[in-house]
Amino acid sequence: MNDRLRELPNLLAWENGEQVASSVDWSPGRRDEILDLFREHVYGRAPVERPASMRLRTHETTDMMNGRAVRKTLSITYEGPGGQGELPFVLFVPKEATKPVPAFVLINNRGTGLADPDRQRVEGFWPAELIVEKGYAAAVFQVEDVDPDEHDGFRNGVHGLFDSPDEDRAGDAWGTIGAWAWGASRVMDALEADPAIDAKRVALVGHSRVGKTALWAGAQDERFAMIVSNNSGCTGAALSRGKKGEQIEHINKQFPHWFADNYKQYNGREAELPVDQHMLLALIAPRLLYVSSATEDAWADPASEFLSLVAAEPVYQLLGHEGLGTDVMPEPDVPISGETCGYHLRTGDHDLTTYDWQCFLAFADARLRNSLNE
Ligand code: GTR
């Protein structure tokens, strides 16, 4: 056993030290305890789930991709004490589909240029044509439409709408990653309402800061059948204890708005955190989970991303499934998968590429189409 695994908080021991005896104790049970620890110490608590005021509007339906897909432009509106918000998103649905199709949702933090809804620019970051060709719907939303990626004192975006402006901000109030995860759940609400979509087979994908977001969204919202976390590194897939590259202190200093304020107590004190990131991955069990790394992405630390997936395996097993099924890190560009989890290490830089998507799609072809949800 890798020595780093011995240092981790025990997934299968209750906070009072007793062992989790069987799958019956997982959910409701130990799973809720872990989820609450992440809310309290890391990502913060969202003050609202689906707002009662939420409305969905379809603005336009257009034939695209040489008639192979229909593009829908939609928006979700909601009201909070601080005013009204609007989250636009785009959805391509394969045209030849005769029944509801599974879908891939990309959370995009890199601007519409890399996920162009008009397809004037086609980039590997969001190969919507490839996704559609494989029989999936492809949806995308922009993070800044939910909450800006800057430290604005939580005045703008959904924080401005739903947080109480009068009170001091609580140590466990949601940060920006929590807000983006909330946005992903609202898009899921919208997909559930669309008869063209098989909402029991929706995969949520994020790269880097939104790879962290995809994991947090999947941990909280069990409607997502598959989560893909690409190069998510620190406070994403990677274990914090013993991590190389970016550490908690770096991330909290550079991005003070991403997490709950409480998380700053753990700057340089990883060993004192009551959780580590394998516990976040385990919250996705028994659903499908794919983690991907890149050889040049030392800041994210591929070895710590891989080991985290290995360390989540006991929960998949507790629930009667195989996770990744191995603790041997594969060579670059050799994707591996077990019954419910997949992993690859791409040669190259911190990025989301067509190769990564091909691996996600191959995994989904094998696992999501016959997912555990049925
Ligand atoms: C980096 C940050 C990483 C990662 C990345 C990104 O600067 O340190 O945690 O989130 O940004 O989103 O590209």
Residues whose N, C-alpha, C, O or C-beta is under 5 A from the ligand:
A	BS01	GTR	H207 S208 R209 S232 C234 E246
